[in-house]
Amino acid sequence: MLDLFDIDIDVTFNSGKSVMQQPGLGSKLGEMTRQFERALLNTRYDWIVVQGDTATATAAAMAGFLCRVPVAHVEAGLRTNDLQSPWPEEFNRRVISVASALRFAPTARGIQPPE
């Protein structure tokens, strides 16, 4: 896909030891957010696009929001409205939605930010 759209990768993250050695989800999320923030502060980006409801997408969305880089969320609006199910994905979805300026959702309802 990168070749098809002529996209060059200009940032490589240390996704191996530094993230995986963190003891819990919060620490892993913090480390990923730190790495995204460093990349966003070192280069001028117009947008950051996140896809899905993973911890990586959450970290990228949080870093984008905190660095004032607009966030576009692909697969936005998917909800169970049960914070415990699926866990932690429903939490991630909510955080990403709040941080997103643009939402690509499968339904019109999904485009709206959470209440």
N, C-alpha and C positions, 0 to 999 in steps of 0.2 A: 504494500500500500504506500509505503514511503516513496518508492521509486515512481509509482503511478502518479502521485500528486506532486512529485519533485520537492519533497520535504527533506531537509537536511537536519540531522540530529546534532545539536550544538551543546548539549548537556548530558553528561553521564553521571548517574547517581551511584553512590556506594551502597547498593542494596543488599550486599552480602553480610559480612560479619557485624558491622556497626548496628544494623537494624535487628538482625536475628539474635544478637547477644543480649538485647534488652530483655528484662525479666517479665514484663507484662504488656498487655495491649496499650495501656497509657504511655508507657515508655517507648514502645515501638512507634506509636502515633506521634509522639513528641520528636523523636529522631527523624522520622520522615518529614514532618513539618519543617524542622530545622534545615534539612537538605533542600527542600523546595524553596524555602525563604531565601537561602543563600543564592540559589540560582536566579531567583526573581530580582534580587537586589543587585546582582552582578551584570545583568543584561536587561535592556528595555524590552518588555513584551507588551503587545496590544491586548492580548487575551490569553487566558489559560483555559483549556478545554479538559474537563474531567468526564469520565464515563463510568457509570455503574454506582455501586454502593459499598465499595471496599474501603478499608482503612487508608489505602494509598490515595484513593479519590478524595476522601475526607481531608487528609493532610494537605493535598494539593489545593483543594478549595479553600481551606482555612488560610494557607499561606498566601494564596492569591488575594483573598479578601483583606488580610492584614497588610499586604504590600500595595494595596489599592490597584491591583491588576484585575480587570473584570473577569469573572468566572462564567463559563458556559458549561451547562451540565447536560450530557447526553444520557438518556434513560431517566429523565426527571419525572417526578410525580407518581412513581410507583409506591403505594402505601398499603400497609396492613392496619395502621392506626393502633397497633399494639407494640409499644416500645420494647417489649420482651420477645417479640416474634416477628420476623427472624431476628435473633440477637447476634451481633450488634448491628446488623445491616439496617434495621429500621432507624436506629439512632443516627447512623452515618447518613442515611437519606435525608433526615431532617436537618442535620448540620449543613450538608451540601446545599440543600434548597435555600436555606437562609443566606448562605454566602454567595449564591448565584445571581447574576444579573440577567442571564439568558438561560431559558430552559427548553430543551428539546425533549418533548414528552409524547407518549403514544396517544394521549387524549387531551382535549382542551382543558379539562379540569386539572390535569397534571401540570399544566403550565403555571398555574397560580401558585404563589408562595404559600407556605403553610400558615394556618391561622393561629 
